[in-house]
Amino acid sequence: MSIQEKIDQLVKSHRIVLFMKGTPEFPQCGFSQQVAAILNHLGCEYAAVNVLLDDEVRQGIKEYANWPTIPQLYIDGEFIGGCDIVREMYDNGELQPLVAG
């Protein structure tokens, strides 16, 4: 199985997936921390993938979404965006109905 297939399987096997640096409990960058904090504040369950544990995943996720930065948030198999987009969607109320399902 290629790294793209593994990532695709992760994205499709969880309703909400956050590819981040570190973990929600111990984020390793401020942007990852912000997105995890928003998701935690909204009280939604999500799968967190620490890209620092696997260089193949760290590079592969950038190619998967054609998005150069991490964190990356996926909901219902769809790429939502990185930190700035997630924060903007949260601030204007667009994110809440998405995570609520």
ABEGO torsion letter per residue (X at the ends): XBAAAAAAAAAAABABBBBBBEBAABBABAAAAAAAAAAAAAGBBBBBBBAAABAAAAAAAAAAAGBABOBBBBBGGBBAEBAAAAAAAAAAGAAAAAAAX
